[in-house]
């Protein structure tokens, strides 16, 4: 009798090992399938055709990184309301790309002259409010967007930032 129970326990072990090996087989097949799908997706995303050189430079020009041109501070006389009034201003221009920044630097004497003409035509009361500063910003963008001497199209100014803005009365 002792010999009969031994074969039954061996068959029980065989029954238990078969489902475990099937589970392991399904896990391995599933993992391989998952890796194959992930690899295929990565290949599709990274496998696009290489960009040409001019496409690459065009992408850099239209990048989201802002380009700024710093205008050195200067002082202008404002239109008289009650006594002499002066505006000390420092501003920074935001432009869409480096080429526009280089153009503005090349024509900096004209840029400063245009700014001087715009600013000196204002009264202190026009510039004290936020709305007055916004109107000034729009006028600066319009004036600097005009073509410079030498013709062609004027530069695009996307925004004006005032880094110093002091009105003094004497």
Backbone as JSON Lines, residues from 0, in Angstrom:
{"i":0,"aa":"X","n":[0.79,-1.19,0.0],"ca":[0.0,0.0,0.0],"c":[0.84,1.27,0.0]}
{"i":1,"aa":"X","n":[1.96,1.15,0.51],"ca":[2.81,2.31,0.58],"c":[3.25,2.74,-0.81]}
{"i":2,"aa":"X","n":[3.27,1.83,-1.74],"ca":[3.7,2.19,-3.07],"c":[2.64,2.91,-3.87]}
{"i":3,"aa":"X","n":[1.38,2.67,-3.61],"ca":[0.33,3.33,-4.36],"c":[0.24,4.84,-4.07]}
{"i":4,"aa":"X","n":[0.31,5.28,-2.8],"ca":[0.19,6.73,-2.57],"c":[1.34,7.53,-3.22]}
{"i":5,"aa":"X","n":[2.5,6.94,-3.37],"ca":[3.61,7.67,-3.94],"c":[3.33,8.09,-5.39]}
{"i":6,"aa":"X","n":[2.76,7.21,-6.24],"ca":[2.47,7.63,-7.59],"c":[1.39,8.72,-7.62]}
{"i":7,"aa":"X","n":[0.44,8.69,-6.71],"ca":[-0.6,9.71,-6.7],"c":[-0.02,11.08,-6.36]}
{"i":8,"aa":"X","n":[0.9,11.15,-5.41],"ca":[1.48,12.44,-5.06],"c":[2.35,12.96,-6.2]}
{"i":9,"aa":"X","n":[2.96,12.04,-6.94],"ca":[3.75,12.47,-8.09],"c":[2.84,13.05,-9.16]}
{"i":10,"aa":"X","n":[1.68,12.45,-9.35],"ca":[0.75,12.97,-10.34],"c":[0.17,14.31,-9.89]}
{"i":11,"aa":"X","n":[-0.01,14.51,-8.56],"ca":[-0.48,15.79,-8.05],"c":[0.55,16.88,-8.34]}
{"i":12,"aa":"X","n":[1.84,16.57,-8.15],"ca":[2.89,17.55,-8.45],"c":[2.9,17.89,-9.94]}
{"i":13,"aa":"X","n":[2.67,16.89,-10.76],"ca":[2.65,17.12,-12.2],"c":[1.46,17.99,-12.57]}
{"i":14,"aa":"X","n":[0.3,17.79,-11.89],"ca":[-0.89,18.6,-12.17],"c":[-0.65,20.06,-11.76]}
{"i":15,"aa":"X","n":[0.01,20.26,-10.63],"ca":[0.25,21.63,-10.15],"c":[1.33,22.34,-10.98]}
{"i":16,"aa":"X","n":[2.31,21.62,-11.48],"ca":[3.38,22.26,-12.23],"c":[2.91,22.66,-13.63]}
{"i":17,"aa":"X","n":[1.98,21.94,-14.19],"ca":[1.49,22.27,-15.52],"c":[0.78,23.63,-15.52]}
{"i":18,"aa":"X","n":[-0.16,23.93,-14.59],"ca":[-0.78,25.26,-14.62],"c":[0.22,26.37,-14.33]}
{"i":19,"aa":"X","n":[1.2,26.14,-13.47],"ca":[2.19,27.16,-13.18],"c":[3.03,27.46,-14.41]}
{"i":20,"aa":"X","n":[3.4,26.45,-15.16],"ca":[4.21,26.68,-16.35],"c":[3.38,27.39,-17.42]}
{"i":21,"aa":"X","n":[2.07,27.11,-17.5],"ca":[1.22,27.82,-18.45],"c":[1.1,29.29,-18.07]}
{"i":22,"aa":"X","n":[0.97,29.55,-16.77],"ca":[0.9,30.95,-16.31],"c":[2.19,31.68,-16.66]}
{"i":23,"aa":"X","n":[3.3,31.02,-16.4],"ca":[4.59,31.63,-16.68],"c":[4.74,31.86,-18.18]}
{"i":24,"aa":"X","n":[4.29,30.91,-18.98],"ca":[4.35,31.05,-20.43],"c":[3.53,32.26,-20.9]}
{"i":25,"aa":"X","n":[2.33,32.42,-20.36],"ca":[1.49,33.57,-20.72],"c":[2.13,34.89,-20.29]}
{"i":26,"aa":"X","n":[2.75,34.91,-19.13],"ca":[3.42,36.13,-18.64],"c":[4.58,36.5,-19.56]}
{"i":27,"aa":"X","n":[5.38,35.51,-19.93],"ca":[6.52,35.77,-20.8],"c":[6.05,36.23,-22.18]}
{"i":28,"aa":"X","n":[5.06,35.55,-22.75],"ca":[4.54,35.94,-24.07],"c":[3.95,37.35,-24.0]}
{"i":29,"aa":"X","n":[3.22,37.64,-22.94],"ca":[2.64,38.98,-22.77],"c":[3.71,40.05,-22.66]}
{"i":30,"aa":"X","n":[4.77,39.78,-21.92],"ca":[5.86,40.75,-21.76],"c":[6.57,40.98,-23.09]}
{"i":31,"aa":"X","n":[6.81,39.92,-23.85],"ca":[7.47,40.05,-25.15],"c":[6.58,40.85,-26.1]}
{"i":32,"aa":"X","n":[5.29,40.58,-26.07],"ca":[4.35,41.31,-26.91],"c":[4.32,42.79,-26.55]}
{"i":33,"aa":"X","n":[4.3,43.07,-25.26],"ca":[4.29,44.45,-24.79],"c":[5.56,45.18,-25.21]}
{"i":34,"aa":"X","n":[6.72,44.53,-25.08],"ca":[7.98,45.14,-25.51],"c":[8.0,45.37,-27.02]}
{"i":35,"aa":"X","n":[7.44,44.45,-27.77],"ca":[7.4,44.62,-29.23],"c":[6.53,45.81,-29.61]}
{"i":36,"aa":"X","n":[5.4,45.97,-28.96],"ca":[4.51,47.1,-29.24],"c":[5.19,48.41,-28.86]}
{"i":37,"aa":"X","n":[5.83,48.45,-27.68],"ca":[6.51,49.66,-27.23],"c":[7.66,50.0,-28.18]}
{"i":38,"aa":"X","n":[8.41,49.02,-28.61],"ca":[9.51,49.25,-29.56],"c":[9.0,49.76,-30.9]}
{"i":39,"aa":"X","n":[7.89,49.19,-31.36],"ca":[7.3,49.66,-32.62],"c":[6.82,51.09,-32.52]}
{"i":40,"aa":"X","n":[6.21,51.45,-31.39],"ca":[5.75,52.82,-31.2],"c":[6.93,53.78,-31.15]}
{"i":41,"aa":"X","n":[8.0,53.39,-30.45],"ca":[9.19,54.24,-30.38],"c":[9.81,54.41,-31.77]}
{"i":42,"aa":"X","n":[9.84,53.34,-32.55],"ca":[10.38,53.42,-33.9],"c":[9.55,54.35,-34.77]}
{"i":43,"aa":"X","n":[8.23,54.27,-34.64],"ca":[7.35,55.14,-35.43],"c":[7.55,56.61,-35.05]}
{"i":44,"aa":"X","n":[7.7,56.88,-33.76],"ca":[7.87,58.26,-33.33],"c":[9.23,58.81,-33.72]}
{"i":45,"aa":"X","n":[10.26,58.02,-33.6],"ca":[11.61,58.5,-33.88],"c":[12.04,58.23,-35.31]}
{"i":46,"aa":"X","n":[11.3,57.42,-36.0],"ca":[11.71,57.0,-37.33],"c":[11.27,57.93,-38.44]}
{"i":47,"aa":"X","n":[10.87,59.18,-38.14],"ca":[10.48,60.1,-39.2],"c":[11.71,60.45,-40.02]}
{"i":48,"aa":"X","n":[11.48,60.87,-41.27],"ca":[12.61,61.16,-42.14],"c":[13.42,62.32,-41.6]}
{"i":49,"aa":"X","n":[14.71,62.31,-41.81],"ca":[15.57,63.38,-41.3],"c":[15.22,64.72,-41.95]}
{"i":50,"aa":"X","n":[15.37,65.79,-41.16],"ca":[15.05,67.13,-41.66],"c":[16.2,67.64,-42.5]}
{"i":51,"aa":"X","n":[15.85,68.44,-43.48],"ca":[16.87,69.1,-44.29],"c":[17.44,70.25,-43.49]}
{"i":52,"aa":"X","n":[18.58,70.76,-43.91],"ca":[19.26,71.84,-43.17],"c":[18.4,73.09,-43.1]}
{"i":53,"aa":"X","n":[17.74,73.46,-44.2],"ca":[16.94,74.68,-44.18],"c":[15.68,74.51,-43.33]}
{"i":54,"aa":"X","n":[15.13,73.31,-43.22],"ca":[14.0,73.09,-42.33],"c":[14.43,73.25,-40.88]}
{"i":55,"aa":"X","n":[15.65,72.83,-40.58],"ca":[16.17,72.92,-39.21],"c":[16.37,74.38,-38.81]}
{"i":56,"aa":"X","n":[16.92,75.21,-39.7],"ca":[17.12,76.62,-39.37],"c":[15.79,77.34,-39.28]}
{"i":57,"aa":"X","n":[14.83,76.96,-40.11],"ca":[13.52,77.59,-40.04],"c":[12.86,77.29,-38.7]}
{"i":58,"aa":"X","n":[13.05,76.08,-38.21],"ca":[12.48,75.71,-36.92],"c":[13.11,76.53,-35.8]}
{"i":59,"aa":"X","n":[14.43,76.79,-35.88],"ca":[15.09,77.6,-34.86],"c":[14.55,79.02,-34.86]}
{"i":60,"aa":"X","n":[14.31,79.58,-36.05],"ca":[13.83,80.95,-36.14],"c":[12.43,81.11,-35.56]}
{"i":61,"aa":"X","n":[11.62,80.09,-35.68],"ca":[10.25,80.19,-35.18],"c":[10.12,79.55,-33.81]}
{"i":62,"aa":"X","n":[11.24,79.36,-33.13],"ca":[11.18,78.75,-31.81],"c":[10.5,79.7,-30.83]}
{"i":63,"aa":"X","n":[10.14,79.18,-29.7],"ca":[9.41,79.94,-28.7],"c":[10.31,80.74,-27.76]}
{"i":64,"aa":"X","n":[11.6,80.69,-27.98],"ca":[12.52,81.44,-27.13],"c":[12.47,82.91,-27.54]}
{"i":65,"aa":"X","n":[12.15,83.81,-26.61],"ca":[12.06,85.23,-26.98],"c":[13.44,85.84,-27.21]}
{"i":66,"aa":"X","n":[13.47,86.83,-28.08],"ca":[14.7,87.57,-28.37],"c":[14.45,89.01,-27.96]}
{"i":67,"aa":"X","n":[15.38,89.58,-27.19],"ca":[15.22,90.92,-26.67],"c":[16.35,91.83,-27.15]}
{"i":68,"aa":"X","n":[15.99,93.11,-27.37],"ca":[16.97,94.13,-27.7],"c":[16.87,95.19,-26.61]}
{"i":69,"aa":"X","n":[17.95,95.38,-25.87],"ca":[17.96,96.35,-24.77],"c":[18.31,97.72,-25.33]}
{"i":70,"aa":"X","n":[17.48,98.7,-25.0],"ca":[17.74,100.09,-25.39],"c":[18.32,100.79,-24.16]}
{"i":71,"aa":"X","n":[19.46,101.41,-24.34],"ca":[20.1,102.09,-23.21],"c":[19.22,103.23,-22.72]}
{"i":72,"aa":"X","n":[19.24,103.49,-21.4],"ca":[18.38,104.54,-20.84],"c":[18.73,105.91,-21.41]}
{"i":73,"aa":"X","n":[17.69,106.74,-21.54],"ca":[17.93,108.12,-21.92],"c":[16.86,109.01,-21.31]}
{"i":74,"aa":"X","n":[17.1,110.31,-21.37],"ca":[16.22,111.3,-20.75],"c":[15.67,112.19,-21.86]}
{"i":75,"aa":"X","n":[14.35,112.47,-21.79],"ca":[13.72,113.38,-22.75],"c":[12.93,114.43,-22.01]}
{"i":76,"aa":"X","n":[12.81,115.6,-22.64],"ca":[11.92,116.65,-22.12],"c":[10.5,116.31,-22.57]}
{"i":77,"aa":"X","n":[9.56,116.37,-21.64],"ca":[8.16,116.15,-21.99],"c":[7.51,117.48,-22.35]}
{"i":78,"aa":"X","n":[6.36,117.43,-22.99],"ca":[5.59,118.65,-23.3],"c":[5.23,119.33,-21.99]}
{"i":79,"aa":"X","n":[5.37,120.64,-21.96],"ca":[5.14,121.39,-20.73],"c":[3.66,121.46,-20.39]}
{"i":80,"aa":"X","n":[3.36,121.15,-19.14],"ca":[2.01,121.34,-18.6],"c":[2.09,122.42,-17.51]}
{"i":81,"aa":"X","n":[2.93,122.19,-16.55],"ca":[3.19,123.17,-15.48],"c":[4.64,123.01,-15.06]}
{"i":82,"aa":"X","n":[5.49,123.73,-15.75],"ca":[6.92,123.66,-15.47],"c":[7.61,122.63,-16.34]}
{"i":83,"aa":"X","n":[8.92,122.54,-16.21],"ca":[9.69,121.57,-16.98],"c":[9.49,120.18,-16.39]}
{"i":84,"aa":"X","n":[9.29,119.23,-17.27],"ca":[9.13,117.84,-16.85],"c":[10.01,116.97,-17.74]}
{"i":85,"aa":"X","n":[10.63,115.97,-17.11],"ca":[11.55,115.09,-17.8],"c":[11.12,113.64,-17.6]}
{"i":86,"aa":"X","n":[11.42,112.85,-18.6],"ca":[11.17,111.41,-18.52],"c":[12.5,110.71,-18.69]}
{"i":87,"aa":"X","n":[12.86,109.92,-17.67],"ca":[14.02,109.04,-17.79],"c":[13.45,107.65,-18.02]}
{"i":88,"aa":"X","n":[13.82,107.03,-19.13],"ca":[13.24,105.74,-19.48],"c":[14.31,104.79,-20.0]}
{"i":89,"aa":"X","n":[14.16,103.55,-19.6],"ca":[14.96,102.45,-20.15],"c":[13.96,101.41,-20.61]}
{"i":90,"aa":"X","n":[14.15,100.88,-21.8],"ca":[13.19,99.9,-22.28],"c":[13.88,98.79,-23.04]}
{"i":91,"aa":"X","n":[13.15,97.71,-23.18],"ca":[13.64,96.53,-23.88],"c":[12.58,96.14,-24.91]}
{"i":92,"aa":"X","n":[13.02,95.88,-26.12],"ca":[12.12,95.49,-27.2],"c":[12.16,93.98,-27.36]}
{"i":93,"aa":"X","n":[10.99,93.38,-27.53],"ca":[10.93,91.95,-27.82],"c":[10.68,91.81,-29.32]}
{"i":94,"aa":"X","n":[11.5,90.98,-29.98],"ca":[11.41,90.77,-31.42],"c":[11.29,89.27,-31.7]}
{"i":95,"aa":"X","n":[10.78,88.91,-32.89],"ca":[10.53,87.49,-33.14],"c":[11.76,86.63,-33.38]}
{"i":96,"aa":"X","n":[12.89,87.23,-33.82],"ca":[14.06,86.39,-34.12],"c":[15.35,87.2,-34.03]}
{"i":97,"aa":"X","n":[16.45,86.51,-34.12],"ca":[17.76,87.14,-34.03],"c":[18.07,88.07,-35.19]}
{"i":98,"aa":"X","n":[17.53,87.76,-36.36],"ca":[17.76,88.61,-37.53],"c":[17.17,90.0,-37.31]}
{"i":99,"aa":"X","n":[15.97,90.05,-36.74],"ca":[15.34,91.35,-36.44],"c":[16.15,92.09,-35.39]}
{"i":100,"aa":"X","n":[16.65,91.38,-34.4],"ca":[17.48,92.01,-33.36],"c":[18.73,92.62,-33.98]}
{"i":101,"aa":"X","n":[19.35,91.92,-34.9],"ca":[20.55,92.45,-35.55],"c":[20.23,93.68,-36.4]}
{"i":102,"aa":"X","n":[19.07,93.66,-37.06],"ca":[18.65,94.83,-37.85],"c":[18.47,96.04,-36.95]}
{"i":103,"aa":"X","n":[17.82,95.85,-35.81],"ca":[17.61,96.97,-34.88],"c":[18.94,97.5,-34.35]}
{"i":104,"aa":"X","n":[19.87,96.61,-34.06],"ca":[21.18,97.05,-33.57],"c":[21.93,97.82,-34.65]}
{"i":105,"aa":"X","n":[21.79,97.38,-35.89],"ca":[22.44,98.06,-37.0],"c":[21.9,99.48,-37.19]}
{"i":106,"aa":"X","n":[20.59,99.64,-36.99],"ca":[19.94,100.94,-37.16],"c":[19.65,101.63,-35.83]}
{"i":107,"aa":"X","n":[20.44,101.35,-34.8],"ca":[20.19,101.89,-33.46],"c":[20.1,103.42,-33.42]}
{"i":108,"aa":"X","n":[20.89,104.17,-34.16],"ca":[20.71,105.63,-34.13],"c":[19.29,106.05,-34.57]}
{"i":109,"aa":"X","n":[18.77,105.39,-35.61],"ca":[17.42,105.7,-36.05],"c":[16.38,105.24,-35.04]}
{"i":110,"aa":"X","n":[16.62,104.1,-34.41],"ca":[15.71,103.6,-33.38],"c":[15.62,104.61,-32.24]}
{"i":111,"aa":"X","n":[16.76,105.06,-31.75],"ca":[16.78,106.02,-30.64],"c":[16.14,107.36,-31.05]}
{"i":112,"aa":"X","n":[16.38,107.78,-32.28],"ca":[15.78,109.03,-32.76],"c":[14.26,108.93,-32.8]}
{"i":113,"aa":"X","n":[13.76,107.82,-33.3],"ca":[12.3,107.63,-33.35],"c":[11.71,107.59,-31.95]}
{"i":114,"aa":"X","n":[12.4,106.91,-31.04],"ca":[11.93,106.86,-29.66],"c":[11.91,108.25,-29.04]}
{"i":115,"aa":"X","n":[12.94,109.02,-29.29],"ca":[13.04,110.39,-28.78],"c":[11.87,111.24,-29.29]}
{"i":116,"aa":"X","n":[11.55,111.12,-30.57],"ca":[10.45,111.88,-31.15],"c":[9.1,111.49,-30.54]}
{"i":117,"aa":"X","n":[8.89,110.2,-30.34],"ca":[7.63,109.73,-29.76],"c":[7.52,110.2,-28.31]}
{"i":118,"aa":"X","n":[8.56,109.98,-27.54],"ca":[8.51,110.29,-26.1],"c":[8.43,111.79,-25.84]}
{"i":119,"aa":"X","n":[9.15,112.59,-26.6],"ca":[9.16,114.03,-26.34],"c":[7.85,114.7,-26.77]}
{"i":120,"aa":"X","n":[7.01,114.0,-27.48],"ca":[5.72,114.57,-27.88],"c":[4.63,114.33,-26.83]}
{"i":121,"aa":"X","n":[4.96,113.67,-25.73],"ca":[3.98,113.31,-24.7],"c":[4.0,114.28,-23.53]}
{"i":122,"aa":"X","n":[2.87,114.32,-22.85],"ca":[2.75,115.08,-21.59],"c":[2.87,114.08,-20.44]}
{"i":123,"aa":"X","n":[3.31,114.56,-19.31],"ca":[3.47,113.69,-18.14],"c":[2.13,113.06,-17.76]}
{"i":124,"aa":"X","n":[1.06,113.84,-17.83],"ca":[-0.26,113.32,-17.46],"c":[-0.69,112.17,-18.39]}
{"i":125,"aa":"X","n":[-0.21,112.18,-19.65],"ca":[-0.54,111.09,-20.58],"c":[0.16,109.79,-20.19]}
{"i":126,"aa":"X","n":[1.3,109.9,-19.53],"ca":[2.13,108.73,-19.26],"c":[1.98,108.17,-17.85]}
{"i":127,"aa":"X","n":[1.28,108.86,-16.99],"ca":[1.2,108.42,-15.59],"c":[0.27,107.22,-15.39]}
{"i":128,"aa":"X","n":[-0.7,107.03,-16.25],"ca":[-1.64,105.92,-16.09],"c":[-1.15,104.68,-16.84]}
{"i":129,"aa":"X","n":[-1.67,103.52,-16.45],"ca":[-1.33,102.28,-17.15],"c":[-1.83,102.33,-18.59]}
{"i":130,"aa":"X","n":[-3.01,102.89,-18.79],"ca":[-3.55,103.01,-20.14],"c":[-2.64,103.9,-20.99]}
{"i":131,"aa":"X","n":[-2.13,104.97,-20.41],"ca":[-1.21,105.84,-21.13],"c":[0.05,105.12,-21.54]}
{"i":132,"aa":"X","n":[0.57,104.27,-20.65],"ca":[1.77,103.48,-20.98],"c":[1.47,102.46,-22.07]}
{"i":133,"aa":"X","n":[0.28,101.85,-22.02],"ca":[-0.09,100.89,-23.08],"c":[-0.21,101.6,-24.43]}
{"i":134,"aa":"X","n":[-0.8,102.8,-24.43],"ca":[-0.89,103.57,-25.68],"c":[0.5,103.94,-26.19]}
{"i":135,"aa":"X","n":[1.39,104.28,-25.28],"ca":[2.77,104.6,-25.66],"c":[3.44,103.36,-26.27]}
{"i":136,"aa":"X","n":[3.22,102.21,-25.69],"ca":[3.77,100.96,-26.21],"c":[3.3,100.74,-27.64]}
{"i":137,"aa":"X","n":[2.01,100.91,-27.89],"ca":[1.47,100.73,-29.24],"c":[2.09,101.71,-30.22]}
{"i":138,"aa":"X","n":[2.26,102.95,-29.8],"ca":[2.85,103.97,-30.67],"c":[4.32,103.66,-30.97]}
{"i":139,"aa":"X","n":[5.05,103.17,-29.97],"ca":[6.46,102.79,-30.18],"c":[6.54,101.63,-31.17]}
{"i":140,"aa":"X","n":[5.68,100.64,-31.01],"ca":[5.67,99.49,-31.93],"c":[5.39,99.96,-33.36]}
{"i":141,"aa":"X","n":[4.43,100.88,-33.52],"ca":[4.1,101.4,-34.85],"c":[5.28,102.16,-35.45]}
{"i":142,"aa":"X","n":[5.89,103.05,-34.66],"ca":[6.99,103.87,-35.17],"c":[8.21,103.05,-35.53]}
{"i":143,"aa":"X","n":[8.55,102.09,-34.7],"ca":[9.74,101.27,-34.98],"c":[9.48,100.24,-36.06]}
{"i":144,"aa":"X","n":[8.23,99.98,-36.36],"ca":[7.88,99.04,-37.43],"c":[7.97,99.64,-38.81]}
{"i":145,"aa":"X","n":[8.14,100.96,-38.89],"ca":[8.3,101.63,-40.18],"c":[9.67,101.27,-40.77]}
{"i":146,"aa":"X","n":[9.77,101.21,-42.1],"ca":[11.07,100.88,-42.71],"c":[12.14,101.91,-42.37]}
{"i":147,"aa":"X","n":[13.36,101.43,-42.21],"ca":[14.5,102.31,-41.95],"c":[15.05,102.82,-43.27]}
{"i":148,"aa":"X","n":[15.98,103.79,-43.17],"ca":[16.64,104.29,-44.37],"c":[17.32,103.11,-45.05]}
{"i":149,"aa":"X","n":[17.18,103.01,-46.32],"ca":[17.71,101.85,-47.02],"c":[16.56,101.03,-47.56]}
{"i":150,"aa":"X","n":[15.33,101.44,-47.2],"ca":[14.15,100.79,-47.75],"c":[13.87,99.44,-47.16]}
{"i":151,"aa":"X","n":[13.04,98.71,-47.87],"ca":[12.66,97.39,-47.41],"c":[11.51,97.44,-46.42]}
{"i":152,"aa":"X","n":[11.28,96.33,-45.82],"ca":[10.2,96.19,-44.84],"c":[10.74,96.55,-43.46]}
{"i":153,"aa":"X","n":[9.89,97.18,-42.65],"ca":[10.29,97.54,-41.29],"c":[10.35,96.33,-40.39]}
{"i":154,"aa":"X","n":[11.08,96.43,-39.29],"ca":[11.19,95.29,-38.37],"c":[9.88,95.06,-37.6]}
{"i":155,"aa":"X","n":[9.7,93.84,-37.16],"ca":[8.53,93.48,-36.36],"c":[8.92,93.55,-34.89]}
{"i":156,"aa":"X","n":[8.2,94.37,-34.14],"ca":[8.4,94.47,-32.7],"c":[7.17,93.81,-32.07]}
{"i":157,"aa":"X","n":[7.38,92.79,-31.26],"ca":[6.24,92.09,-30.67],"c":[5.79,92.69,-29.34]}
{"i":158,"aa":"X","n":[6.71,93.34,-28.6],"ca":[6.33,93.96,-27.33],"c":[7.41,94.94,-26.88]}
{"i":159,"aa":"X","n":[7.02,95.83,-25.98],"ca":[7.94,96.8,-25.39],"c":[7.84,96.64,-23.88]}
{"i":160,"aa":"X","n":[8.98,96.51,-23.22],"ca":[9.01,96.38,-21.77],"c":[9.78,97.56,-21.19]}
{"i":161,"aa":"X","n":[9.15,98.24,-20.24],"ca":[9.79,99.38,-19.58],"c":[10.54,98.85,-18.37]}
{"i":162,"aa":"X","n":[11.86,99.02,-18.37],"ca":[12.66,98.54,-17.25],"c":[12.96,99.67,-16.26]}
{"i":163,"aa":"X","n":[12.75,100.91,-16.7],"ca":[12.85,102.06,-15.82],"c":[11.98,103.15,-16.42]}
{"i":164,"aa":"X","n":[11.19,103.81,-15.57],"ca":[10.26,104.82,-16.07],"c":[10.08,105.85,-14.96]}
{"i":165,"aa":"X","n":[10.78,106.99,-15.07],"ca":[10.75,108.0,-14.02],"c":[10.38,109.35,-14.64]}
{"i":166,"aa":"X","n":[9.34,109.99,-14.1],"ca":[8.97,111.33,-14.53],"c":[9.36,112.3,-13.41]}
{"i":167,"aa":"X","n":[10.08,113.35,-13.78],"ca":[10.55,114.32,-12.79],"c":[10.1,115.71,-13.22]}
{"i":168,"aa":"X","n":[9.68,116.5,-12.25],"ca":[9.26,117.88,-12.51],"c":[10.22,118.83,-11.81]}
{"i":169,"aa":"X","n":[10.56,119.93,-12.49],"ca":[11.43,120.93,-11.88],"c":[10.73,122.25,-11.8]}
